[in-house]
Amino acid sequence: MKVCVGGVTGWTGAEIARAVVETDDMDLVAGLSRSHAGQEVLGAPCFATVEDALSVDWDVLIDYTARDAVLGHTLASLKSGRRVVIGTSGLTAEEFVQIDQAALAAGVGVVASGNFALTAALMTRFSIMAAEYLDWFEIIDYSRPKKTDAPTGTARELAERMGDVKRPSYEVDPATVRGEPGLRGGTINGVQVHSLRMPSYSATVTSTFANGNSRLTITHDADTHSADILVPGTLLAARRVMEMTGLTRGLDRLL
């Protein structure tokens, strides 16, 4: 499999690129990096844009770039008949609809996940399972102070998918709370999400459920000083996307 890595010199992309080089069934044939365009990274030529990288024959783009770039990268790749794995977070539900339509039109696949760590995928799987049986649930999203998006891609994807299972119960609609309604969190697909940005946190998402006088909490907690936890899930997605048509959201769907 011939792979192009978006953000090949970035914190996550560089880790993914090294793993691709070390994997027997994949070849790193191109990378995207504006700062290294015209140079080589791990033996592969670097390009500033996807359009430039299309001059190289590759099968799948693994994108770990930036929120404002990933949609354009994805649509350009799909238009050329290439498959995409999206590790960049921040895309909206409406943008994913656009991506799905483009992938179906091109007859190729896209796999996107708010988090490609296997532990995060299992947290998502177990939370969706719990939402089928328990009526009360909310999400708490923790991250480092410099995190610019709220919620994280992991928490956003979890809320969207749990809300598709059912809308949680409330005795008081969060939108009608007296005082400061925003203190009840933000609403994504009917689910309340609370984002905390504080030192000592790296990447933590907790789904909390209640049933009568009992409670259930399911937590994914990761130390993101290294991106190596994202490698197995990302490479799994790159292999599986070759068999797919249209958009698949969530690494847990591939397990």
Stockholm file with secondary structure:
# STOCKHOLM 1.0

chainA/1-255         MKVCVGGVTGWTGAEIARAVVETDDMDLVAGLSRSHAGQEVLGAPCFATVEDALSVDWDVLIDYTARDAVLGHTLASLKSGRRVVIGTSGLTAEEFVQIDQAALAAGVGVVASGNFALTAALMTRFSIMAAEYLDWFEIIDYSRPKKTDAPTGTARELAERMGDVKRPSYEVDPATVRGEPGLRGGTINGVQVHSLRMPSYSATVTSTFANGNSRLTITHDADTHSADILVPGTLLAARRVMEMTGLTRGLDRLL
#=GR chainA/1-255 SS CEEEEETTTSHHHHHHHHHHHHCTTCEEEEEECGGGTTSEETTEEEESSHHHHTTSCCSEEEECSCHHHHHHHHHHHHHTTCEEEECCCCCCHHHHHHHHHHHHHHTCEEEECSCCCHHHHHHHHHHHHHHHHCSEEEEEEEECTTCCSSSCHHHHHHHHHHHHHCCCCCSSCGGGCSSCGGGGCEEETTEEEEEEECTTCSEEEEEEEEETTEEEEEEEEECTTCGGGGHHHHHHHHHHHTTCCEEEECGGGGC
#=GC SS_cons         CEEEEETTTSHHHHHHHHHHHHCTTCEEEEEECGGGTTSEETTEEEESSHHHHTTSCCSEEEECSCHHHHHHHHHHHHHTTCEEEECCCCCCHHHHHHHHHHHHHHTCEEEECSCCCHHHHHHHHHHHHHHHHCSEEEEEEEECTTCCSSSCHHHHHHHHHHHHHCCCCCSSCGGGCSSCGGGGCEEETTEEEEEEECTTCSEEEEEEEEETTEEEEEEEEECTTCGGGGHHHHHHHHHHHTTCCEEEECGGGGC
//
